[in-house]
Amino acid sequence: MSRKSKLTRAAALAAAALMMLSAGACGGENNAADANASESQTSDTTTSAEESTSKVTTTTVPKVTTTTTTTLPPLPVMDEYTEWVEKNDDIIGWIKVPGTPIDYPCVQGEDNSYYLEHDYEKNEIKNGACFIDYLCEFTTRTRPANTIIYGHNMISGPSFAKLTTYCPWYTSGYNRSATGFSIQQYINNPVVTFNTVWSEGKYKVFAAMFVNTQEEHGEVFRYYRQRTITSEGEFYDYLGNILDRSQFYTDVDLEYGDELLTLSTCYYPLGNNIDTRFVLFARRVREGESEEVDTSKATLNLDPLYFDYWYKVYGGSWGGRKWDTSKIKGFDEYYKTHDTTAPATTTTA
């Protein structure tokens, strides 16, 4: 595939209507429920066939929801990634999560299936690769409003297994009490790196959640559909749903227009027949902003919003929203005059 065709992703739009996409799966396995959503989510964010001096998507600054004209030429591939791209031009970037072995190239295929069982050099292997949702659109100068990256949770080989070290009950035997809970991984490593092959990017972690993927186990929060953000309402609702479910709270502030990074992997503490995910969220360090994060203000959330099956096993119910809504600039003001889809309370199964 040529670099030009990879950037425009024109083929992806046609494929969306045919595929049964569910990026919520560990590595983005297919699911009929998301076919229509995949197509509608991308219908207004396509780029033209020529990137250089024509229209490019502006999803990295979602306050501008239409295309714009630029005279800037495409950026070249950075020297450190040249050899990788020459081996496989599906390589879009590189993900590095400090405190873990996660330090891998990120590929992007024409669907969310191929790299489930192929590595970065397209060799067939069960470990697969870390791959970006195929409907996330890039140019050499722009990134999606929300870059979604998937990886298997496997002990052997390149994977996102150690992403789950950000889960406070990672070493506690999934005990629902606070005994043995720790957010030390976050405190030690609050910033992750995602470079595209054309530009560098640092991201401040602000949330992590444990969610189900099947309706039979409770309402599903389909975080993997939000590849684009085209309005304040979408931004606030999306973040509200994330922070309601977050395993910890941070001092990282957010505002409409921030570029998001979503890292998703399988996690089966309730058994392999209960399909669940662990997901880490971060937002890009803004231009001119310090990369420093005051982790002394991070706190464990003892009552995140879970799903019906969780409450069926452990009992109880969600106690409602407790995070500091002032951490999202404009959030409270917006909902004085608008409704929200983010839940305020929930009930037991």
N, C-alpha and C positions, 0 to 999 in steps of 0.2 A: 504494500500500500504506500502511495506517495505521501510525503509530509503534508502537501496541500490538501489532499483528500482527508487526511487524518484530522486536520485542524477544523475543516468545515463540518465534518461528520454528517454530510448529506445523506449518506447511506443509512445512518442510524435512525433517521426520522422515518424512512420507509420501513425499516425493520421493526420499529416500535409497534406498528399496527398488527404485525404478524407474530411477534414474540409474546410469550406469557411471562412477563418480567416480574420478579420479586426480589429486589436488591436487599430486602430485609434478611434474606437467608445468609448463612455463614459466609459464603463467597458469592452471593448474588444469584442463587438458583432461581429457576423460573417458577412463576405462579400466575395462574390465569387472572387473578383478582386485580393485577396491576397493569394489564395491557393497555386499557384506555387511559389510565392516569399517566402512563409513560409518554404517550403521544401528546396529551394535552399540556403536560408540564413543559414540553419543549417547543410547542408550536410557535411561540413568539420570541424565541431566543436564538434563531439560526443565524449563521454568518453567510456572507456571499462566497462565491467560489474563489474569488481573488481577495486575499487578505491585505496585500501590501498597501494600497492607497484608497481602498473603498470602505465599505461599511464593516464594522466589527461589533460584536456583542458587548454590552456594557454591564453585564451581570455582576462584575466586581464592585460596581457602585449602583446598587439597585434603586437609588432615588431617581435615576434616569432609566426609564423602562422601555425606551425605544432605542433604535440603533443610532449611531452617530458617525460622522465622517472624520477620518484622521489622515494626515499626510505623513505620519511616522512610518518608516520602513520596518519590516519584520526584524525582530532580534535574532542574532545567530545563536546556535547551540553553544552553551558555555564549554570551555575547554575540557573541564573535568568529566563531562558527559559525552564527549564526541565519540569515543570508542564504543560506548554502550549503545548509542543511537545507531552507529554504523552496523552493529550486530543485529539490532532489532528496532526499527523505527516506531514500534508500538510503545517504546519507553517514553513516558511523558515527564517523569520526575523521580524524586528520591525522598523516601520517608525515613526519618530518624527519630526514635523515641529514647531519650537518655534514661539510663537505669535499666534498660532492657536490651536484648540482642537485636531489636528491630532497627535495622540499618540497611534498607533494601531499595533497589530500583522499583518504581511503580509503572506498570504497564496499563494500557487501555486498549481493549479489543473492540471488535464490531458488535459484541454482545457481552453479556455478563456470565457466559458459560465457558468460553474457551480457556481462560486462564485459571479456572477451577482446577484443572488437571494438566496444565502446561506451565513450564518455568519461563524465566525471562528470555531464554534463547529458543523458546517454542518446543522444547523437549517435553514429551509426555511424562508426567510425574504426578503422583497423588498429592504431593505437598502443594502443588499449584504455585501461584505467585501472588504478591500483593498487587491488586489491580483497582483502578479507578472506575467508578460507574460509567458505563459506555455512553450515557446521555449527558454527562458533565462536559460542557464545551470549553475548549481552550483556544486561544490564539497565542502567538509568541509574547503578546503584551497584556493579555487579560486572562483571568481565571474565573471559574464559576462563582456565583454567590456562595455556594456551598459545595466544596470538593468532598466527595464521598469515596472512601477507600476501604476495600474489603480484604480480609486475609483469613485463612484457615486458623483454627485453634488446634495446632498439632505440636507434639513434643519435638519431632524430628523435622529438620529442614526449615527454610525460610517460612515464617508464619507470623500471625498476630497473637500467638498463645500468651505471651507475657504482657500483652495489653491489659489482661485481667488483673495484673498486680496493682492497678489503680482502683480495683474494687476493694472497699474496706474490709469485707469479710473473706478475702482471698485465702487467708490461712486459718480461718476460724471454724472450719468445718460447716460453714453456712449457718452457724448459730445465729438466730435472729436477735439475741441479746447483744449488748455492746461489748461483751467480754471478748477480748482478742481482736477487736476491730482496730484498724489503723488506716490513716490517710498519709502515712509516711512517704509512700511512693510519690504522691502528688506534691507533698511538701519538698521533697528532694528534687523533683523534676517537673516543675510547673510549666515548662516551655518545650514544645516539640518543633522539629524542623520539617517543612515540606517545601523542597525546591522543585520548580519545574526545570526542565533542561535549559530554559532560557533565562530564568531569574530566581533569586533566592527568596525564601519566606520563613519567618519565625511566627509561631502561633502560641498564644497563652491558653492553657487548658482552663475551662470554666465549669465543666460538668462531666459526669459519667453516670450512665444508667443501665439498669438490667430490665429487659423487656421481653414480652412474648411476641410470637409472630403469627399465631393461629387464633381465630375468633373463638374456637371452642374453649380456650383457656382464659377468655376475657377480652375486653376491648383492646384492639391493636393500635398502638401509636406508630404510624407508618413514617418514621423519621426519614427513611430512604427515598421518599418521593420529593422532598424539598430540595431539589437541585438548583432551582431558581427562586429568587425572592423579588417580587415585583411591586410590593406595597408595604406600607407600615403595618397593616393588619396582619399580613402573612408573617412578617418578621416577629412581631410581638407574640402572636399566637404560637408560633413555632418555638420560640425561646421559653415562653411560659410553660408549654408542655414538657420541654426538656428539664427545666429547673424544678418543676413539680416532682419529677422522677429522679432527680440527681441524688447520688449517694453522698455527696458532700457539697458544701457551699464555699465559694472563694471570694476574694476581694477584686476579681477581674470585672471591670465595668464593660458594658456593651452598649452599642448604639446602632440605630438603623443606618445601613451602609457598610457595616463591618463585614469582612469576608470570613466565612466559616470553614472549618475543617472537621469532618466527621470520620472517625475510624471505627470500623465495625467488625466483630468476630463472633463466632459461636461460643456459647457458654452453657453448660448443661448441669447445673447444680441440683435441678429437680428431676433429673433422669433424662436419658436420651430420647424418650418418647415425648418429652415436653420441650418443644422447640423454642429456644430462647437465645438472646443475644446480649453481649456486653458492648456498650458503645461509649466512646470517649469523644468529647466535643471541645474544640478550641477556636479562638478567633485570632485572625492575623494581627500582628503588631503593626500599628498604624504608622504612617510616615512621620518621622520625627519623634516617635514615642520611645521611651526606654523599654528594653526587654525585661527589666526587673519586675518581679511580682512579690508582693508582701504576703508570704505564705503563713505568717504568724496569725493572720486573720481568718485562715481557712478553718472550717468546722465540719464535723461529722453530722450528717443528716440521719437521725435515728428513725425518721418516719417518712421515707420517700414513698411516692405513689407507685404501688405495684399493680398487679392484675389479679383477676378473680381466683385463678388457681393458686397463686401464692397465699392469698388469705384463706383459701380452703385448707391448705396444708398447715399454715402457721396461726390461723385465727386473726382476730382483730380487723381493723379497717383503717383507712387513711384518715389522718386527723386534719387534713386541709393544708393549704398553702402557708408556708412559714418563711420562705426566703425573702430577702430584702429587695422589694420591687424597684427601689431607687437605683439599684445597680444597672438597670436597663433604662437608659436615658429616654424620657418621653413616654415610658410605659404607662404610668399612672394617669398622666394627662390624656393619653389616647383613649383609655377605657372609661373615662368620665363621659364620653360621648359615643362610644362604640361598644358593641358586644364582643365577647371573647369565646372561642371554642375550647380554650384551656379549662380543664375541670376545676371547680372550686372545692368540691367534696366528692367522695365516692362511697359506695356501700360494699358490704361483704358479699361473697358469692352465695 
